[in-house]
Amino acid sequence: MKDNGIIGMLSLFRGRGGREFSYTPRYYDPAKERLKEREKQLAGELSGELSADQRRELMRERMRHSWHRQGTDKARLVRLLAVTVGVGVILYFLSRAFDLLPF
């Protein structure tokens, strides 16, 4: 029920009703996008129809993947070394505190 009179125009609180909006939910899955791109590249490789840009991008992706894989092995080794040294230092100080070593 809408009041179009003077009282309705001077009213401080108006009932405007619900506001409507259009919302379309979107979901972005980066793994799915990479998979689609990879499938497209493999289809081009199998058919032999790769442009120069596609070949260049494929080479970059392969190099990036191999460098990333090599870097993780080095990082794992450094982390293992740091943990080993840390545990050794803690054990040394504990043994000195409780006089377990005859130094």
N, C-alpha and C positions, 0 to 999 in steps of 0.2 A: 504494500500500500504506500503510494508515493504522495506526499503533500506538496502541492505546487503553489500554495498561498504564501502570504508575507511571512507567516510564522516559519514556514519551511525554509525560506530564503535566509532568515536571520538566525536560524538554528546553529549552535556551535558544534554540535555533534550530529553528523549526518551518517545515516546507515547507507554506505555505498555498495554493499554487497560484496561477494567474493571476487577476488581478482583472478583472472584466468591467464595462464601462460602455456606455451607449447614447449614441452620438454621431450626431446628424443634422447634416450640413454645411449651413450656411445661407450664402447669398450675397445681399448687398444692393447693388443697382445704383441709385444716386440718379437717374441720367439716365433709366433705364427707368421709375422711379416717376413722375418729372416728365412723361414722355411719356404714361403711362397717365392721369394726372390731366388733362393737356392734352386728350387724346382725349375724355375724359368731358365736359370743359367745352365742347369744340367740338360734341359731339353735342347737348348741352343748348342751345347757341346756335342750332344749325340747326333744332332742333325748337321753339325758343321757350319752352322749359320751364326757365327759370332762376329759382331762388328769390332773394329779396333778398340773402341771405348769399352766394350763389354769384356774383351780379352784383357785389357789393361786393368780393369776393375777386378776381374777374377784373379789376376796375378797379385794384386795388392791384398786381396782378401786371404789368399794362400800364405803370403809372406807374413801378414799380421797374425794369422793363426799360428804359424810355426814359431814366430818370435814370442808370442804370448805363452806358448807351451814351454819354451825353453826358459823363460823368465820365472815361471812358477817353480821349476825345479831348483833354481838358484835361491829363490826366496825361501823355499822350504828348508834348504840346507842352512841358510843364514839363521833362520828361526830356530832350528834344532840346535845349532851351535850356541846361540844366545841363551836358550833354556838350559842347556848343559852347563855352561859357565855359571849361570845364575844359581842353579842348584848346587854346584860345586862350592861357590862362595858361601852360600848359606850353610852348607854342611861344615865348611872350614870354621866359620865363626861359631857355630854351635859346639863343635868339638873343642875349640879354644876356650869357650865359656865354661864348659863342664870338665875341663882338663882331661879330655880323652886322648889327646896326642901328647907324647913325651917331649915336646919341643921346649 
